[in-house]
Structure formats: structure tokens, C-alpha cells
């Protein structure tokens, strides 16, 4: 999950990327008739001996049920769930829910509650049928993790389920009276079945985490390094990608966004040059296999932080391409470009007031806003692009299908959509800001 997960919906209002709707696909029905004729030959004679032909027996090839899209979302400050065509179900009633994460099997929903704006957070879990609503960490549990020092509270920062499990991983931050983002770079594991909690990596040894697709490894980023560890926090034998801290011109630190290969054997990451306002901006593309050393694949002239690059990873899911922008002579106008990690095969996609909104799982398509944050376009690696949807918080759940939000604060609708498919409204939850997550086999 990206670094800005706790404000995912607020960011969704800034750039358009959201879930959308398309009709559920049914499995193809195949009928196969098999006819077999058995012919036996008699010993050589002058007269042919007739042979009985076996009757054909029609059979129907077995079909599997179509996968079910499961969605957990906030509705009026509570947790709601939608499975397939519905109906939706309200799972909690205590209100003040901010963020939601759904396990891969769709059975566990982790969520945060914050009864007082800017107050302490509570982390909880509930089953998808509404049973077992339980606290995972109370405000007191967060504050007891480490000495507060000058902080008012310790708080949740990033949290997500480990793929294929009910294990929730999280890291934390400190809250102060004034502005600033003070992350702890730790890593905590919670078994949401047993509610057991384990500190995997102490402050400074953890960081932002990106699980591998098979759930066995974690890519862990800090403001100057990226490394690979086991899902239990143990060393993987891999090297370390080191980089100069990137100036953000704000109170937060920049964290690189590694991307896993589909087979969970390697990561790639685009590292921007240290000062996004300095001339001659570049991005360094690194690759590192599990258990191996890091290698620099290429350095590309362009902008890899700020200036239309958005908050989604720039490296494609197959690690074969990278997106970036370049400034033009016109204010706020940039070009969106796609190239191989070594800089070859560069393609110009669009020019304008645009923001990158992320790759599709097929690594051939991607979304970006153009003209306004909610005017989303679909691009492909050939350089073609066309209008996609008007909305925000777009998230791909399949190679060509996605979810997104349309509307405005207090009047949102969650849609299902797809490439070449009409958008289908799913639910219209109450609330100024809507958080959601999905599970899809």
C-alpha cells in the first residue's frame, strides 16, 4: 500500500483514481459432444462383416463458478460489506471509522476508529458476516509501545493484510501538537484470528512495507534504503538499495516505492534525484532479486517526484517499464512518458496539466488525470490514450477491471468499471470521505 494510506480518500480527491464498475462476468459454458466409432476388421475374406457402432454419449465440460468481488467500505462512519451483487450489509454501528483493509479471502476486515478528530486511534477487526468485532490495539496500546517523549500520542501509520492470510502488518508514527510526520520505521504483526501481537522489527529497523504477491517476503523502504526481508522480518540474504534522501520541502520524509515482480522473485524501484527543484532531474531505476545483489538498470532524464508523478508507484507490475514526467516551458504543463527501465523505447503519452494515477495489473495500461483531478484517462504502452471515467480513487482489481468513486463530499457512489465496459453503480454510502478495500480471487 502506498505511503499515504491513512489519508487515502483525501488523496483520492486530489487525483482521480477510483473504483469503478462493470457488469460481473459469467464463466463460458462449453458443451462438448464426443462420438466414437469402433470399427473392427474381420479376417480377410471376400465378404465384409458388419460391425456395431457405439452410440455417442454427449457430455458437458465442468465449469467453475465466476470469482466473487468482495468490497468493504465505510458508510456513515461504519463498516459495510458488499459481496457480488449484494445486498450490502452494515457490520458495525459505533461510528467514527476512518480506514479499512480486507483480507484476500474477504473474511476479515481490519479498520480504524477515531472518535475525536486529531485524537488517538483504535485498531479493530470484524468478520465479514458482522461477527467477532474485536479490538486489536487500543489508544493505550499504541502509547505503550515506546516512550512518548514530546509526543501527544503514538498512532497507526500503515497497515495491510499479508497476502493469502489473516495476518495484519502495521507500522506506527508519533503525533505532536504542531505539524510534522514522525514515523517510527517499525513493523508489528497481528494475527487477526488469535489477536496475538508480535513486534517484528524495532524502530529504525522496519519502515514502509510492500508484501510480495505470494506473501513470503517484504520490500521495506526507509528514507535512504530499500531492502528485502522475510514476511516474519528475518533477513532474506538480499542486498540493499541505498539512495540519497530526497528533499520534500515539507515536514515528511520521502520513501521509495518498490514494486514486486509477479512471481515474487525480485523488486524494482525508481529513485528520484535528491532535489526535485534542481536542474537536470533524473530517476535511477534499480532491480534486486530475492537473495541477490542490487543492480542499477538505468538512469533516465525526467521527473520522478512531484510535478505530476502522483502517489502511485511508477514502475510497471512486470518491472518492464517505468512512467515519468518532464517539464515544459508552460507553467503546470508536463509531459507523461513511458520507457523501459534502461531508458530505451521512450513513448510520449500526453502533455498537459496531468497527474499519474497508476498501472493496471496487465502492465500494458495505466490511468492518469488530465485537465482536472477527476478527469481520468486510460493510456497504454504504445502511447495511445482516451477518456476513461470521471471520478477518483480508481483501483484495479483485475487486468482490465477497476473500482472508482464518483460524486463529491457527502454524495459519493462506488462503481465497478472496466476497459471498454460501462460503469455500473454499486453503492452510494453516506459520508464526506469514503474508504474502501476489495478482495478478488
C-alpha positions as CSV (number, residue, x, y, z in Angstrom):
1,X,0.0,0.0,0.0
2,X,1.2,3.5,-0.6
3,X,2.7,5.6,1.9
4,X,-0.3,7.9,2.3
5,X,-2.7,5.1,3.2
6,X,-4.1,6.9,6.3
7,X,-5.4,9.7,4.1
8,X,-6.1,7.6,1.0
9,X,-9.5,9.1,0.4
10,X,-8.3,12.7,0.9
11,X,-5.6,12.0,-1.7
12,X,-8.2,10.4,-3.8
13,X,-9.9,13.8,-4.0
14,X,-6.7,15.3,-5.2
15,X,-6.1,12.9,-8.0
16,X,-8.5,10.8,-9.7
17,X,-8.2,7.2,-9.3
18,X,-11.1,5.3,-8.1
19,X,-13.0,2.3,-8.2
20,X,-15.5,1.6,-10.9
21,X,-18.0,-0.7,-12.2
22,X,-18.7,-3.1,-14.8
23,X,-21.1,-6.0,-15.0
24,X,-19.9,-9.2,-13.4
25,X,-18.6,-11.6,-15.9
26,X,-20.0,-15.2,-16.1
27,X,-17.9,-18.2,-16.9
28,X,-18.1,-19.5,-20.5
29,X,-20.3,-22.5,-20.9
30,X,-18.9,-25.2,-23.1
31,X,-20.8,-28.2,-24.3
32,X,-18.8,-31.0,-25.9
33,X,-20.3,-34.0,-27.7
34,X,-18.0,-36.9,-28.1
35,X,-18.8,-39.6,-30.6
36,X,-16.6,-42.6,-31.1
37,X,-17.0,-45.2,-33.7
38,X,-15.4,-48.6,-33.1
39,X,-14.6,-50.5,-36.2
40,X,-13.4,-54.0,-36.1
41,X,-11.9,-55.7,-39.1
42,X,-12.7,-59.4,-39.8
43,X,-10.1,-61.8,-41.0
44,X,-9.5,-61.3,-44.7
45,X,-12.5,-62.8,-46.6
46,X,-14.4,-61.8,-49.7
47,X,-17.4,-60.6,-47.5
48,X,-17.2,-57.7,-45.1
49,X,-18.5,-58.4,-41.6
50,X,-20.7,-55.5,-40.3
51,X,-19.6,-54.0,-37.0
52,X,-21.9,-52.4,-34.5
53,X,-21.3,-48.7,-33.9
54,X,-21.3,-47.4,-30.3
55,X,-23.8,-44.6,-29.6
56,X,-22.3,-41.2,-29.0
57,X,-22.7,-40.0,-25.4
58,X,-22.9,-36.2,-25.0
59,X,-21.1,-34.8,-22.1
60,X,-20.8,-31.3,-20.6
61,X,-17.4,-29.9,-19.6
62,X,-17.4,-28.8,-16.0
63,X,-17.4,-25.1,-15.3
64,X,-16.1,-23.2,-12.3
65,X,-18.1,-20.5,-10.6
66,X,-17.1,-17.0,-11.6
67,X,-15.0,-15.2,-9.0
68,X,-16.8,-13.0,-6.5
69,X,-15.8,-9.5,-5.9
70,X,-16.0,-8.6,-2.2
71,X,-15.8,-5.0,-1.1
72,X,-15.6,-3.5,2.4
73,X,-16.3,0.2,2.7
74,X,-17.3,3.0,5.1
75,X,-20.9,4.0,5.2
76,X,-22.0,6.8,7.6
77,X,-18.8,6.2,9.7
78,X,-19.4,2.4,10.0
79,X,-18.1,-0.7,8.2
80,X,-20.3,-2.1,5.4
81,X,-19.7,-5.0,3.1
82,X,-20.8,-6.0,-0.4
83,X,-20.3,-9.4,-1.9
84,X,-21.1,-9.9,-5.5
85,X,-24.4,-8.4,-6.5
86,X,-25.3,-7.9,-2.8
87,X,-27.2,-6.7,-1.0
88,X,-24.8,-4.8,1.2
89,X,-24.6,-5.3,4.9
90,X,-23.8,-2.9,7.7
91,X,-21.3,-4.6,10.0
92,X,-20.7,-2.0,12.8
93,X,-22.7,0.7,14.4
94,X,-20.3,2.5,16.7
95,X,-19.3,5.0,14.0
96,X,-16.1,7.1,13.5
97,X,-14.5,4.6,11.1
98,X,-11.7,6.1,9.0
99,X,-9.8,3.3,7.1
100,X,-10.5,-0.2,6.0
101,X,-8.4,-3.2,4.9
102,X,-9.9,-6.5,3.6
103,X,-8.1,-9.9,3.8
104,X,-7.6,-11.7,0.4
105,X,-10.3,-14.2,1.2
106,X,-12.7,-11.5,2.1
107,X,-13.4,-12.9,5.5
108,X,-11.6,-10.4,7.8
109,X,-11.9,-6.6,7.8
110,X,-9.4,-4.5,9.8
111,X,-10.5,-1.0,10.4
112,X,-9.6,2.2,12.4
113,X,-11.8,4.3,14.6
114,X,-11.0,7.8,15.7
115,X,-13.9,9.2,17.8
116,X,-12.3,12.6,18.1
117,X,-10.7,14.5,15.2
118,X,-7.0,14.5,15.7
119,X,-7.5,12.3,18.8
120,X,-6.0,8.8,19.4
121,X,-6.8,5.9,17.1
122,X,-8.2,2.5,17.8
123,X,-7.5,-0.5,15.5
124,X,-10.2,-3.2,15.3
125,X,-11.2,-6.3,13.3
126,X,-14.6,-7.7,12.3
127,X,-15.6,-10.7,10.3
128,X,-17.3,-10.2,7.0
129,X,-20.6,-11.6,8.5
130,X,-20.5,-9.0,11.2
131,X,-19.4,-11.3,14.0
132,X,-16.3,-11.1,16.1
133,X,-15.9,-7.4,16.2
134,X,-12.8,-7.1,18.4
135,X,-10.1,-4.6,19.3
136,X,-6.6,-5.2,18.0
137,X,-4.9,-2.2,19.5
138,X,-6.4,0.5,21.8
139,X,-5.0,4.1,22.1
140,X,-3.4,2.9,25.3
141,X,-1.7,0.0,23.4
142,X,-0.2,2.4,20.9
143,X,1.0,4.8,23.5
144,X,2.6,2.0,25.5
145,X,4.8,0.9,22.5
146,X,7.5,3.4,23.1
147,X,8.2,6.4,25.4
148,X,6.2,9.3,24.3
149,X,8.9,11.9,24.8
150,X,7.4,15.1,23.5
151,X,4.6,13.3,21.5
152,X,1.0,13.6,22.4
153,X,0.2,10.0,21.2
154,X,1.6,7.2,19.1
155,X,-0.6,6.4,16.2
156,X,-1.1,3.9,13.4
157,X,0.6,4.8,10.1
158,X,0.5,2.0,7.5
159,X,-1.5,-1.3,7.8
160,X,-2.4,-4.1,5.5
161,X,-3.0,-7.8,5.4
162,X,-0.3,-10.2,4.3
163,X,-1.4,-11.8,1.0
164,X,-3.2,-15.1,1.5
165,X,-3.5,-14.8,5.3
166,X,-5.3,-13.2,8.2
167,X,-2.0,-11.7,9.4
168,X,-2.1,-7.9,9.6
169,X,1.1,-5.9,9.4
170,X,1.4,-2.4,10.5
171,X,3.9,0.4,11.4
172,X,3.4,3.5,13.6
173,X,4.1,7.2,13.9
174,X,4.1,9.8,16.7
175,X,1.5,12.7,16.9
176,X,2.8,16.1,18.1
177,X,0.9,19.3,18.9
178,X,2.4,21.0,15.8
179,X,2.8,19.9,12.2
180,X,5.1,17.2,11.1
181,X,5.2,13.5,10.3
182,X,7.4,11.4,12.6
183,X,7.3,7.8,11.6
184,X,8.9,5.1,13.7
185,X,10.0,2.8,10.9
186,X,9.0,-0.2,12.9
187,X,7.0,-3.4,11.9
188,X,4.3,-5.1,14.0
189,X,2.4,-8.3,13.2
190,X,-1.1,-9.1,14.5
191,X,-2.8,-12.5,13.9
192,X,-6.4,-11.4,13.5
193,X,-7.7,-14.9,14.3
194,X,-5.9,-15.3,17.6
195,X,-5.4,-11.5,18.2
196,X,-1.8,-12.2,19.1
197,X,0.6,-9.3,18.5
198,X,4.3,-9.5,17.8
199,X,6.9,-6.8,17.3
200,X,8.9,-8.0,14.2
201,X,11.2,-5.0,13.7
202,X,12.1,-2.4,16.3
203,X,12.0,1.3,15.4
204,X,14.6,2.1,12.7
205,X,14.8,-1.5,11.5
206,X,11.4,-1.5,9.8
207,X,9.8,1.0,7.5
208,X,7.2,1.2,4.8
209,X,6.4,-2.3,3.7
210,X,5.3,-3.8,0.4
211,X,4.4,-7.6,0.6
212,X,5.4,-9.9,-2.3
213,X,2.4,-11.4,-4.1
214,X,3.0,-14.8,-2.6
215,X,3.2,-13.3,0.9
216,X,6.6,-14.7,1.7
217,X,8.7,-11.5,1.6
218,X,8.5,-7.8,2.3
219,X,10.2,-5.0,0.5
220,X,10.9,-2.4,3.2
221,X,11.7,1.2,2.4
222,X,13.2,3.9,4.6
223,X,14.2,7.4,3.7
224,X,17.6,6.2,2.4
225,X,17.4,2.5,1.8
226,X,15.3,-0.3,0.3
227,X,15.8,-3.9,1.4
228,X,14.0,-7.3,1.2
229,X,13.1,-9.3,4.3
230,X,11.1,-12.4,5.1
231,X,7.5,-11.8,6.0
232,X,8.5,-12.5,9.6
233,X,11.1,-9.7,9.5
234,X,14.0,-12.1,9.1
235,X,16.9,-11.3,6.7
236,X,16.5,-12.6,3.2
237,X,20.1,-12.6,2.1
238,X,19.4,-9.8,-0.3
239,X,21.5,-6.7,-0.7
240,X,20.4,-3.2,0.0
241,X,19.5,-0.3,-2.4
242,X,20.9,2.9,-0.9
243,X,19.9,6.3,-2.1
244,X,20.4,9.9,-1.0
245,X,17.4,11.3,1.0
246,X,15.0,13.2,-1.3
247,X,14.1,16.8,-0.3
248,X,10.3,17.1,0.1
249,X,10.1,20.8,1.1
250,X,7.7,19.7,3.8
251,X,7.6,18.0,7.2
252,X,7.6,14.5,5.9
253,X,10.4,12.2,4.5
254,X,10.4,10.7,1.1
255,X,10.1,6.9,0.9
256,X,10.8,5.0,-2.3
257,X,8.0,2.7,-3.7
258,X,9.4,-0.7,-4.7
259,X,7.3,-3.0,-6.9
260,X,7.4,-6.8,-6.9
261,X,7.6,-9.0,-9.9
262,X,4.5,-11.2,-10.4
263,X,6.5,-14.3,-9.4
264,X,7.7,-12.7,-6.1
265,X,11.4,-13.2,-7.1
266,X,12.6,-9.6,-7.5
267,X,11.8,-5.9,-6.9
268,X,12.4,-2.8,-8.9
269,X,12.2,0.8,-7.8
270,X,12.6,4.3,-9.3
271,X,14.7,6.6,-7.1
272,X,14.4,10.4,-7.9
273,X,17.3,12.7,-7.8
274,X,17.7,14.3,-4.3
275,X,16.3,17.8,-5.1
276,X,13.1,17.9,-7.2
277,X,13.6,21.6,-7.9
278,X,17.2,21.3,-9.1
279,X,18.0,21.3,-12.8
280,X,18.8,18.2,-14.7
281,X,16.4,15.9,-12.8
282,X,16.8,12.2,-13.2
283,X,15.4,8.9,-11.9
284,X,17.6,5.9,-11.2
285,X,15.9,2.5,-11.8
286,X,17.2,-0.3,-9.6
287,X,16.4,-4.0,-9.6
288,X,17.1,-6.5,-6.8
289,X,16.3,-10.3,-6.7
290,X,15.4,-12.1,-3.5
291,X,18.7,-13.3,-2.1
292,X,20.8,-11.3,-4.6
293,X,22.6,-8.0,-5.0
294,X,21.0,-4.8,-6.3
295,X,21.9,-3.5,-9.7
296,X,21.4,-0.2,-11.4
297,X,19.4,-0.8,-14.6
298,X,19.4,2.7,-15.9
299,X,19.2,6.5,-15.2
300,X,16.5,8.4,-17.1
301,X,16.3,12.2,-17.5
302,X,12.9,13.2,-16.1
303,X,10.8,13.9,-13.0
304,X,10.2,11.1,-10.7
305,X,8.8,13.1,-7.7
306,X,6.4,16.0,-7.7
307,X,5.3,17.6,-11.0
308,X,2.5,15.2,-12.0
309,X,4.1,11.9,-10.7
310,X,1.3,11.4,-8.2
311,X,1.4,8.9,-5.3
312,X,1.3,5.6,-7.1
313,X,4.4,3.5,-8.0
314,X,6.0,4.5,-11.3
315,X,7.4,1.0,-12.1
316,X,5.1,-1.3,-14.0
317,X,3.9,-4.6,-12.4
318,X,6.0,-6.7,-14.7
319,X,9.0,-4.4,-14.0
320,X,9.4,-3.9,-17.7
321,X,8.5,-0.2,-17.9
322,X,8.6,3.0,-15.9
323,X,6.4,6.1,-16.1
324,X,7.8,9.7,-15.5
325,X,7.1,13.3,-16.4
326,X,9.1,16.1,-17.9
327,X,8.6,19.9,-17.5
328,X,7.7,22.1,-20.4
329,X,8.1,25.8,-20.8
330,X,4.5,26.4,-19.8
331,X,3.6,26.6,-16.1
332,X,2.0,23.5,-14.7
333,X,2.2,21.7,-18.0
334,X,4.2,18.5,-18.2
335,X,4.6,15.5,-20.5
336,X,3.8,11.9,-19.4
337,X,6.3,9.4,-20.8
338,X,6.8,5.7,-20.7
339,X,10.1,3.9,-21.2
340,X,12.0,0.7,-20.5
341,X,14.0,0.8,-17.2
342,X,17.2,1.5,-19.1
343,X,15.5,4.5,-20.8
344,X,15.1,2.9,-24.2
345,X,11.9,2.7,-26.2
346,X,10.6,6.0,-24.7
347,X,7.0,6.9,-25.7
348,X,5.2,10.2,-25.2
349,X,1.7,9.6,-23.9
350,X,0.2,13.1,-23.1
351,X,1.0,16.7,-22.5
352,X,-1.0,18.9,-20.1
353,X,-1.9,19.6,-16.5
354,X,-1.8,15.9,-15.6
355,X,-1.1,13.5,-12.7
356,X,-0.1,9.9,-12.8
357,X,-2.7,7.6,-11.3
358,X,-1.1,4.1,-11.6
359,X,-0.6,1.0,-13.7
360,X,-3.2,-1.6,-14.4
361,X,-2.3,-5.2,-13.4
362,X,-1.7,-6.1,-17.0
363,X,1.3,-3.8,-17.1
364,X,0.1,-2.5,-20.5
365,X,-2.4,0.0,-19.4
366,X,-2.4,2.8,-16.9
367,X,-4.5,5.8,-15.7
368,X,-3.8,9.5,-15.4
369,X,-5.8,12.6,-14.9
370,X,-5.7,15.3,-17.5
371,X,-7.2,18.8,-17.1
372,X,-8.8,18.2,-13.7
373,X,-8.1,15.7,-10.9
374,X,-11.3,13.7,-11.6
375,X,-11.0,13.6,-15.4
376,X,-9.3,10.2,-15.7
377,X,-7.7,8.9,-19.0
378,X,-6.6,5.4,-19.9
379,X,-3.2,5.1,-21.6
380,X,-1.3,2.2,-23.0
381,X,2.4,1.5,-23.6
382,X,2.0,2.3,-27.3
383,X,1.4,6.0,-26.3
384,X,-2.4,5.9,-27.1
385,X,-4.8,7.4,-24.6
386,X,-8.5,8.3,-24.3
387,X,-11.0,9.4,-21.7
388,X,-11.8,6.7,-19.2
389,X,-14.1,8.0,-16.3
390,X,-15.0,11.0,-14.3
391,X,-14.1,10.0,-10.7
392,X,-11.5,9.5,-8.1
393,X,-9.7,6.7,-6.1
394,X,-9.5,4.3,-9.0
395,X,-8.2,0.9,-8.1
396,X,-7.7,-2.1,-10.4
397,X,-9.0,-5.5,-9.1
398,X,-8.4,-7.4,-12.4
399,X,-6.2,-6.8,-15.5
400,X,-9.0,-4.8,-17.2
401,X,-11.5,-4.0,-14.4
402,X,-11.5,-1.5,-11.6
403,X,-13.5,0.3,-8.9
404,X,-13.8,4.0,-8.5
405,X,-15.8,6.7,-6.7
406,X,-17.8,9.4,-8.4
407,X,-19.5,12.4,-6.9
408,X,-18.4,14.8,-4.2
409,X,-18.1,15.0,-0.4
410,X,-21.3,13.7,1.1
411,X,-22.6,12.4,-2.2
412,X,-20.3,9.5,-3.3
413,X,-21.2,6.5,-5.4
414,X,-18.9,3.4,-5.7
415,X,-18.8,2.0,-9.2
416,X,-17.4,-1.1,-11.0
417,X,-15.9,-0.4,-14.4
418,X,-13.5,-1.8,-17.0
419,X,-11.7,-1.1,-20.2
420,X,-14.3,-1.0,-22.9
421,X,-17.1,-1.6,-20.4
422,X,-19.8,0.7,-19.0
423,X,-19.6,1.8,-15.3
424,X,-22.1,0.1,-13.0
425,X,-23.0,1.9,-9.7
426,X,-22.7,-0.5,-6.8
427,X,-23.5,1.5,-3.6
428,X,-23.9,5.1,-2.5
429,X,-22.5,5.2,1.0
430,X,-23.0,8.2,3.4
431,X,-20.1,10.3,4.4
432,X,-17.9,13.2,3.3
433,X,-15.0,10.8,2.7
434,X,-15.3,7.1,1.7
435,X,-12.7,4.5,2.4
436,X,-12.9,1.1,0.8
437,X,-10.9,-2.1,0.0
438,X,-11.6,-5.2,-2.1
439,X,-10.8,-8.9,-2.4
440,X,-10.9,-10.7,-5.7
441,X,-9.5,-14.2,-6.4
